[in-house]
Amino acid sequence: MNKPLIGRLLLTFVLIGGSLMSFLLDWRKNHLLNPLWHPHARYHSAILLFLFAGVSIVSTWLLWRSSREPKVAFAAAALISLAYWTPFFYVPYLLPGASYWAGIPGHEPHIAGIIVYPNLLVVTIFVVLTVIGWWFGRGALPER
């Protein structure tokens, strides 16, 4: 099994797939196109989407380029991914009025009586895949 290749593929999926998914899910009426959002808030949110797309592309390039230090590329890609995804878990604790739920308040989905936020499930998967991708790549040998 080629662990560095699997690690690259996982991190590429998380970075590029996560960036595309963020655009598809956030460029909608319940987020960026929501008329209730302040125009400047929409502006900043859109900038952050483009920033994440840009750093995802750069991180993916780092992973796939020929390098004497592939471990550095794996670490950078994993840290960038974690820097984007982990705040999803704690921002509502830091920013009063922020919510995990993008829908109508009080209509959060429940499973067995417990509120389940679909976005946090996806983010959890991306964080786990990031850690696994980094783990597989941590033993990568120099390519030159």
N, C-alpha and C positions, 0 to 999 in steps of 0.2 A: 504494500500500500504506500503510495506517495503522499505522505502527510502534508508536506509543504504545498503541493498542488491542491489538495482538498482544502487546506487552510486558505489559500488564495481564492479558490472558488467560493467558499463560504463568506469570506470578507467582501468579495466583489458583489455577491448577491445582496448582502446586508447594506453595503454602501450605495450601489447603483439602484438596486431594487427599492431600498428604503427611500432614496431621493425621489424616484419616480412615483412611488406610492404616496409620498408626502404631497407632491404636486397634485396628483389625481384626487386625493381626499380633502386637501385643504383649499383648493381653488374651486369651491362650491358655495352654495347659498348659506350653509350652516357655518362657514368660516370666512374666508377672504371676501366673498361676495355678499356677505350678510349686510343688509342696509342699516342694521342697528349698530354695527361697528363704526367707531370713529374712523374717518378717512386716513388719518395719520397712523392709526393702529394697523389698518390694512396694509399701508405702505411698508411699515416695519416688518410685518409678518411676511410679506412677499419678498422683501430683501433677505430675510432669514432663509426662506426656501431656496433662493438662488445661491446664497452663501453655502448652504448645505450641499447643493448640487455641485458647486465648484470644488469644495474640499473633498467631496466624494470622488470626483473625477481625478483630482490630484492624488488622493490616497490610493486609488485603483492603479494609477500609473506607477506609483512607488512600488506597489506589490508586484507588478508584472515586468518592470524594467530589469535589465541585467545589473547586478549590484554585488559589490564586495561585502555589503552588510545587509543581507536580506532580513535579519532579525530586527533591524531598525525599521525597515519598511513594515513588517508585521506589527511591531509595537505602535508605530505612528498610525497605521490604519485602524487598529483596534482602539487606540485612545481617542481618535477622532470620532469613531462610531459611538463609543461610550459617552463622549462629551455631548453628542447630540441626543442620544436616546435616554440616558439616565435621568435628566431633569424632568422627563415626563412623570416620574414617580414622586418628585418632591416639590415641584413648583407650586401646587395649590397650598402647600404649607407655608411657603415664603411670600406668596402674593395674595393678599386678601381679595376675595371675590373671584379668584380663578377656580375653574372646575375641570374635573376629568371628563365630564359629560358634555357633549356638544348639542345634545337634543333638548327637549323641553324639560325644565327642572321638575323633578318628581316622577319622571317617566324612565328612569334608569332601568336597564335590564336586570333581572334577578334570576339566580339559579339556586334552588334549594333555600330561598329566602335571603340570600346574600347578594348585594349589589355586585355586578360583574361589569367592568368597563372593557368593551371590546378593544379599544385602543391600547389599554394597558396589557392585555393579553398579547397583542401583536408586538408591542415594545418589549415585553418579557422574552418572547421568542427571538427577537433581534439581538437583545443583550446576550442571551445564551449562545446564539450562533456566533456572535462576535468573540466571546470568550473561547469557544471551541475552535474557531478559526485561528485565533492567536495561539492557542495551545498547540495546535498542529504545526504552526509555523515557527514556534520558538526554537526548534532544533534544526531549522533550515541551514544548510551549508552555503558558504559563499559560492556564487555562480561563476566567478572568474578565477 
